[in-house]
Amino acid sequence: MRQSSVRGEGATAQSAGDISGDGAGAVPPPRGGSRSSRRAGGGSRRGRRRVLRWVSSVLAFLILGTAAAGYLYYRHLNGSIRTDALNLGENKLGGSKPNAFGQTPLNILLIGSDARNDEANQELGGAKDTFGGPPLADVQMLLHLSADRSNMSVVSMPRDTLLMMPKCTEPGGKVHPASTRLVQTNESLSRGGPGCTVAAWTELTKIPIDHFMMIDFKGVVSMADAIGGVPVCVEQNVHSRTRDGKGSGLKLPKGTTKIQGEQALQWLRTRYGFEDGTDIGRTHAQHQYMSSLSREFRKNAKLSNPVMLNSLAQAAIKAMVVDPGLNKIDRLYDLSMELKKVPPNRITMTTMPWVYSAREEGRVEPEPGAAEAVFKMVREDVALDGKGSGTPAEGASPSASTPPPAAPTTAPAQEPAKIAVSVRNATSGKDGAQAKVKNRAADVASLMIRKGFTKTSSETAATTAGEDTTVVRFANDAQAADAASVAAALGLPASSVLKSDDVSGITLYVGKDWRTGDAPAPPAPAPTALPTSAHALNGDNEGACMPIQPGFTW
């Protein structure tokens, strides 16, 4: 597995609240008070922050013995964080955008790597013919933290899912071309690193991904050990071992067992023995483990238990590879505090709805309609548990309690008359089932000119591929704000604005949703309830227990 240790990558240490869902990063500061009162209270906040940092220093002193050792240890932890590029694909949506109250959601891709490129990982087992080979992203979970921090959703994608892989370009310039056939999703990691896994998710879901965290086999073991074990449950005695020696080797008695070390890894890898022996059952077992792990963190990761905190910090840093936006201890701490705001009963673990593939036996593909329904709920910050959002702050109105939006990271847009726009006819749709509407690009270009975008022109290239929805593509970051202005003028959602190497300037692709009229068809509202095929698990469900596959009991 390629892992760089690029430290910082242009980032500097930031204060609490500086992790952002807008790609630059910041988790909104603590709620409470109007904007004027927050400004007036800036000095007191700084004072509280100094106190917090002083307390942290004292805590480090208690753990390590001396204040000097504490400082050196903090620097050591920062220097130990391994980073890799966030997104190696061409489809860069930018970070999550603030809602009407200035609150920003966060989307974090959790990746479990099966890399066996060192002795510690090889000692934990697996097929010897994979030692030293390209790593696979065998666990992929998108964690969505709602803008108001009232709820959290986790959407898993089975590793056997077939997708078209996007073009991925490594920081050094090596290019992995877009696939021309369906590829199993876990192969994304070998196409340049975790940034290609992020790119594959972005391409499929159109969800802006703000950060990723990747962990390998030995990391799973160290985290389970640091927390003191994770309780899991099986409905019968289970032994994951086939007659020809396949299986994880997991052996547990009926009921609840606290697992750690290699047993924790076996649980996460078990396929033969759970449910129907497929990767789907393994995904459900991973959800149970993650829910239980989060409850154990809440119980044990407290300031009153500094030894546990120290152990967890070391285990986490050694276990993870993160994107540059999370490469400081302060940022990881701030993120953990944001995640901790969500009560367990508002955490929902789900699986991307899937169907068995007709093109490759034993593999699955996203279920048409149902998978997109889940992705749309995440994109629009709809709680997957059906309970809706919480209030921005207890007893306060949204306008008075919510911090202002994060400062923009790009230059503001120019006035419409200065923005050059090309219009292409893509009204046939991606499947090409309908003929393109004649002269559609010219008609929309005329509309744009009437809206003030006087530097608009139409293109008549017959090779333009169809689009199901109207999109605005731009070539470089300097054009991002102008492209967003074009989309806003047409009432298009932020997700319709995409960075692309296929264009040289701002280009409007008129999709199948805009074959007639002066505006694209409005998108359907997001569902308010999950499809049953999403197999939801509530984070507060301590009674969850894995069904056992016939023939794997003892």
BAMARLUM-216181 format. One record per residue (C-alpha): residue number from 1; residue in one letter; x, y, z. Coordinates in steps of 0.05 Angstrom, whole numbers. Example, Ala and Ser with C-alpha at 12.3 -4.5 7.8 and 13.67 -1.06 7.14 Angstrom:
! residues 2
vovex/vonu/xx/yy/zz
1/A/246/-90/156
2/S/273/-21/143
This chain:
! residues 554
vovex/vonu/xx/yy/zz
1/M/0/0/0
2/R/26/69/-18
3/Q/28/112/43
4/S/61/180/43
5/S/81/215/106
6/V/72/284/79
7/R/62/323/142
8/G/21/385/140
9/E/16/393/64
10/G/7/467/70
11/A/-35/462/133
12/T/-18/494/199
13/A/-39/477/269
14/Q/-108/503/282
15/S/-150/517/342
16/A/-210/478/363
17/G/-268/480/314
18/D/-222/484/253
19/I/-241/419/220
20/S/-286/436/164
21/G/-337/403/121
22/D/-325/454/67
23/G/-260/423/45
24/A/-219/475/83
25/G/-246/457/142
26/A/-280/474/198
27/V/-328/441/244
28/P/-373/498/267
29/P/-353/528/334
30/P/-395/513/395
31/R/-466/536/391
32/G/-497/590/433
33/G/-506/665/432
34/S/-517/714/376
35/R/-463/735/328
36/S/-453/800/366
37/S/-448/765/433
38/R/-399/716/404
39/R/-355/773/379
40/A/-361/807/446
41/G/-343/743/481
42/G/-282/730/438
43/G/-235/747/494
44/S/-269/701/543
45/R/-269/645/491
46/R/-195/654/480
47/G/-186/652/555
48/R/-226/587/560
49/R/-185/559/502
50/R/-120/576/539
51/V/-148/541/600
52/L/-166/481/558
53/R/-96/478/529
54/W/-67/487/599
55/V/-110/429/624
56/S/-87/387/565
57/S/-14/402/582
58/V/-26/383/654
59/L/-59/319/631
60/A/1/303/588
61/F/45/319/648
62/L/7/269/691
63/I/11/216/637
64/L/84/224/618
65/G/116/250/682
66/T/144/318/660
67/A/117/378/623
68/A/176/375/575
69/A/162/303/559
70/G/89/322/548
71/Y/109/374/496
72/L/156/327/461
73/Y/103/273/462
74/Y/52/320/430
75/R/102/336/376
76/H/117/261/368
77/L/43/245/358
78/N/35/301/307
79/G/96/277/270
80/S/70/205/270
81/I/6/220/233
82/R/8/189/163
83/T/-27/226/107
84/D/-48/214/35
85/A/-84/255/-18
86/L/-159/264/-7
87/N/-186/256/-78
88/L/-146/230/-138
89/G/-205/234/-186
90/E/-228/288/-234
91/N/-297/296/-202
92/K/-282/342/-144
93/L/-346/368/-112
94/G/-310/410/-60
95/G/-329/404/13
96/S/-398/400/44
97/K/-436/465/40
98/P/-469/502/99
99/N/-545/498/106
100/A/-590/559/113
101/F/-569/567/186
102/G/-494/566/170
103/Q/-485/495/197
104/T/-441/448/157
105/P/-449/373/154
106/L/-388/327/150
107/N/-377/266/106
108/I/-320/220/124
109/L/-302/157/86
110/L/-277/101/131
111/I/-233/52/95
112/G/-208/-15/120
113/S/-146/-38/82
114/D/-126/-112/75
115/A/-53/-91/63
116/R/-4/-147/81
117/N/59/-108/65
118/D/93/-114/132
119/E/108/-168/183
120/A/56/-146/233
121/N/-1/-151/182
122/Q/26/-217/154
123/E/27/-249/222
124/L/-48/-236/228
125/G/-62/-285/172
126/G/-97/-286/106
127/A/-76/-316/40
128/K/-1/-318/34
129/D/-4/-305/-41
130/T/-29/-234/-25
131/F/32/-216/18
132/G/64/-154/-12
133/G/10/-149/-65
134/P/-34/-88/-79
135/P/-80/-71/-21
136/L/-155/-77/-26
137/A/-207/-32/7
138/D/-245/-89/40
139/V/-285/-44/86
140/Q/-317/20/60
141/M/-365/61/103
142/L/-387/132/91
143/L/-400/168/157
144/H/-447/228/152
145/L/-451/276/211
146/S/-512/320/204
147/A/-503/395/200
148/D/-538/407/266
149/R/-500/349/299
150/S/-566/316/320
151/N/-555/251/283
152/M/-504/208/247
153/S/-511/159/190
154/V/-462/105/166
155/V/-472/75/97
156/S/-431/13/79
157/M/-416/-11/9
158/P/-404/-87/3
159/R/-334/-101/-22
160/D/-364/-146/-77
161/T/-399/-86/-108
162/L/-384/-76/-182
163/L/-371/-4/-206
164/M/-340/34/-263
165/M/-274/61/-235
166/P/-259/135/-247
167/K/-193/160/-275
168/C/-145/170/-216
169/T/-80/210/-219
170/E/-28/202/-164
171/P/7/264/-137
172/G/71/241/-172
173/G/34/242/-239
174/K/21/168/-250
175/V/-47/159/-284
176/H/-95/101/-273
177/P/-144/107/-332
178/A/-219/101/-321
179/S/-241/29/-326
180/T/-276/5/-389
181/R/-311/-51/-352
182/L/-343/-62/-284
183/V/-291/-70/-229
184/Q/-300/-95/-158
185/T/-301/-34/-112
186/N/-247/-58/-65
187/E/-196/-53/-122
188/S/-201/24/-119
189/L/-146/26/-65
190/S/-95/-4/-112
191/R/-107/51/-163
192/G/-64/103/-127
193/G/-87/99/-55
194/P/-146/119/-12
195/G/-157/181/-55
196/C/-181/136/-111
197/T/-230/101/-64
198/V/-256/171/-46
199/A/-261/187/-121
200/A/-301/123/-134
201/W/-351/141/-80
202/T/-356/212/-104
203/E/-369/189/-175
204/L/-424/140/-153
205/T/-459/179/-99
206/K/-447/253/-117
207/I/-436/264/-43
208/P/-380/313/-25
209/I/-330/275/18
210/D/-292/320/66
211/H/-243/271/97
212/F/-222/198/99
213/M/-192/153/152
214/M/-159/87/133
215/I/-139/31/180
216/D/-105/-36/166
217/F/-108/-104/201
218/K/-59/-89/256
219/G/-94/-23/269
220/V/-160/-60/283
221/V/-124/-104/333
222/S/-90/-46/369
223/M/-154/-5/374
224/A/-194/-63/403
225/D/-138/-76/453
226/A/-133/-3/473
227/I/-208/2/489
228/G/-206/-63/529
229/G/-248/-104/480
230/V/-313/-96/442
231/P/-376/-136/461
232/V/-408/-175/403
233/C/-463/-226/400
234/V/-478/-290/361
235/E/-544/-328/362
236/Q/-508/-396/365
237/N/-439/-423/375
238/V/-399/-406/313
239/H/-335/-429/281
240/S/-316/-396/215
241/R/-278/-453/181
242/T/-297/-493/119
243/R/-275/-564/105
244/D/-222/-540/57
245/G/-193/-492/108
246/K/-226/-427/87
247/G/-255/-377/136
248/S/-230/-328/188
249/G/-222/-379/243
250/L/-269/-341/290
251/K/-295/-387/345
252/L/-345/-359/395
253/P/-398/-388/442
254/K/-471/-369/437
255/G/-487/-301/467
256/T/-444/-240/481
257/T/-368/-242/483
258/K/-320/-184/491
259/I/-269/-192/435
260/Q/-202/-158/424
261/G/-136/-171/390
262/E/-136/-221/334
263/Q/-207/-243/352
264/A/-232/-173/335
265/L/-199/-177/267
266/Q/-230/-246/256
267/W/-299/-218/271
268/L/-291/-163/219
269/R/-265/-212/167
270/T/-316/-267/178
271/R/-357/-286/118
272/Y/-366/-361/125
273/G/-410/-371/186
274/F/-452/-307/187
275/E/-522/-304/156
276/D/-517/-334/86
277/G/-441/-337/81
278/T/-436/-277/34
279/D/-401/-210/40
280/I/-469/-179/58
281/G/-469/-217/124
282/R/-399/-193/137
283/T/-422/-121/127
284/H/-478/-130/179
285/A/-427/-159/228
286/Q/-383/-99/217
287/H/-441/-53/234
288/Q/-453/-90/299
289/Y/-379/-83/316
290/M/-377/-9/299
291/S/-439/7/340
292/S/-411/-31/400
293/L/-343/2/392
294/S/-374/71/393
295/R/-411/55/457
296/E/-346/29/489
297/F/-311/94/470
298/R/-365/134/504
299/K/-358/93/567
300/N/-282/92/571
301/A/-252/151/533
302/K/-259/202/589
303/L/-212/254/622
304/S/-222/215/686
305/N/-185/157/654
306/P/-120/189/628
307/V/-84/122/620
308/M/-140/97/574
309/L/-139/163/535
310/N/-64/158/525
311/S/-69/86/502
312/L/-125/103/453
313/A/-87/163/426
314/Q/-25/121/411
315/A/-65/65/381
316/A/-106/111/337
317/I/-46/150/310
318/K/-7/86/295
319/A/-67/54/262
320/M/-92/108/215
321/V/-76/142/150
322/V/-116/206/141
323/D/-124/262/90
324/P/-84/327/99
325/G/-145/360/131
326/L/-139/314/192
327/N/-64/312/200
328/K/-59/348/267
329/I/-76/323/337
330/D/-120/385/348
331/R/-161/369/286
332/L/-172/296/305
333/Y/-191/317/375
334/D/-240/369/349
335/L/-271/317/302
336/S/-279/268/360
337/M/-315/322/400
338/E/-363/335/342
339/L/-378/261/334
340/K/-390/255/409
341/K/-447/305/405
342/V/-492/252/373
343/P/-527/206/422
344/P/-522/131/406
345/N/-597/126/392
346/R/-589/175/334
347/I/-535/135/300
348/T/-559/93/242
349/M/-517/39/208
350/T/-540/19/139
351/T/-519/-19/77
352/M/-523/9/7
353/P/-584/-26/-25
354/W/-558/-77/-75
355/V/-579/-130/-124
356/Y/-540/-191/-149
357/S/-504/-175/-213
358/A/-529/-208/-277
359/R/-460/-195/-307
360/E/-415/-230/-258
361/E/-436/-287/-212
362/G/-429/-276/-138
363/R/-422/-201/-144
364/V/-471/-145/-130
365/E/-489/-77/-160
366/P/-524/-16/-131
367/E/-600/-28/-131
368/P/-631/19/-181
369/G/-673/72/-147
370/A/-663/47/-76
371/A/-587/61/-73
372/E/-597/131/-102
373/A/-652/143/-51
374/V/-602/131/6
375/F/-549/174/-27
376/K/-599/230/-37
377/M/-618/228/36
378/V/-545/237/55
379/R/-534/292/3
380/E/-593/330/30
381/D/-577/317/103
382/V/-639/277/118
383/A/-634/235/181
384/L/-635/161/162
385/D/-671/142/226
386/G/-734/180/204
387/K/-734/224/266
388/G/-714/288/230
389/S/-663/340/252
390/G/-653/368/320
391/T/-658/441/339
392/P/-595/483/327
393/A/-591/497/402
394/E/-636/481/460
395/G/-686/537/473
396/A/-658/584/420
397/S/-677/604/350
398/P/-633/581/293
399/S/-612/652/274
400/A/-589/667/345
401/S/-555/603/362
402/T/-517/582/300
403/P/-447/606/282
404/P/-437/642/216
405/P/-416/601/155
406/A/-342/586/147
407/A/-304/638/107
408/P/-304/622/32
409/T/-240/589/7
410/T/-245/616/-65
411/A/-251/685/-96
412/P/-322/711/-104
413/A/-356/702/-171
414/Q/-352/755/-224
415/E/-414/791/-248
416/P/-452/749/-300
417/A/-432/792/-360
418/K/-359/775/-348
419/I/-368/699/-343
420/A/-355/660/-407
421/V/-401/600/-414
422/S/-404/546/-467
423/V/-469/506/-474
424/R/-471/434/-499
425/N/-531/391/-518
426/A/-532/328/-475
427/T/-608/318/-475
428/S/-603/245/-499
429/G/-588/221/-428
430/K/-532/174/-409
431/D/-567/114/-438
432/G/-578/149/-505
433/A/-648/122/-508
434/Q/-676/188/-533
435/A/-651/230/-591
436/K/-621/298/-573
437/V/-669/356/-578
438/K/-651/395/-641
439/N/-619/464/-629
440/R/-625/456/-553
441/A/-556/484/-539
442/A/-570/547/-579
443/D/-638/556/-545
444/V/-608/551/-475
445/A/-550/597/-495
446/S/-601/650/-514
447/L/-635/641/-447
448/M/-568/650/-411
449/I/-555/714/-449
450/R/-623/741/-427
451/K/-603/724/-355
452/G/-543/770/-362
453/F/-490/719/-382
454/T/-475/756/-447
455/K/-411/718/-461
456/T/-449/652/-471
457/S/-440/611/-535
458/S/-467/544/-558
459/E/-428/484/-583
460/T/-453/436/-636
461/A/-405/377/-626
462/A/-442/313/-643
463/T/-396/274/-597
464/T/-422/305/-533
465/A/-444/248/-487
466/G/-514/250/-457
467/E/-528/270/-385
468/D/-588/249/-343
469/T/-586/315/-305
470/T/-560/384/-325
471/V/-490/397/-299
472/V/-439/454/-300
473/R/-366/433/-309
474/F/-305/477/-299
475/A/-231/467/-311
476/N/-194/498/-253
477/D/-204/525/-183
478/A/-204/597/-207
479/Q/-269/582/-245
480/A/-304/548/-186
481/A/-342/609/-160
482/D/-363/631/-230
483/A/-388/560/-245
484/A/-429/560/-181
485/S/-459/627/-202
486/V/-482/596/-268
487/A/-514/538/-231
488/A/-548/585/-182
489/A/-577/627/-238
490/L/-611/564/-265
491/G/-634/537/-198
492/L/-587/478/-202
493/P/-562/444/-137
494/A/-490/452/-114
495/S/-477/379/-131
496/S/-487/396/-205
497/V/-422/437/-206
498/L/-363/392/-222
499/K/-289/402/-236
500/S/-267/365/-298
501/D/-207/355/-344
502/D/-255/346/-402
503/V/-268/421/-409
504/S/-224/482/-416
505/G/-273/531/-387
506/I/-342/535/-356
507/T/-388/489/-395
508/L/-462/478/-385
509/Y/-486/408/-405
510/V/-561/410/-418
511/G/-586/342/-394
512/K/-646/298/-404
513/D/-681/335/-348
514/W/-684/399/-390
515/R/-709/379/-458
516/T/-760/436/-459
517/G/-776/501/-423
518/D/-734/555/-389
519/A/-711/513/-329
520/P/-691/442/-315
521/A/-743/397/-283
522/P/-737/405/-208
523/P/-706/345/-173
524/A/-751/299/-134
525/P/-749/312/-59
526/A/-706/266/-17
527/P/-743/206/14
528/T/-760/213/88
529/A/-750/139/104
530/L/-698/87/85
531/P/-714/30/37
532/T/-721/-35/76
533/S/-663/-63/36
534/A/-616/-15/71
535/H/-617/-61/132
536/A/-614/-6/185
537/L/-584/-17/254
538/N/-592/34/309
539/G/-529/52/347
540/D/-564/43/414
541/N/-585/-28/399
542/E/-545/-69/449
543/G/-587/-131/434
544/A/-563/-139/362
545/C/-540/-211/351
546/M/-512/-243/288
547/P/-551/-302/257
548/I/-506/-362/243
549/Q/-501/-398/177
550/P/-522/-471/179
551/G/-462/-518/183
552/F/-417/-470/221
553/T/-439/-485/292
554/W/-404/-529/343
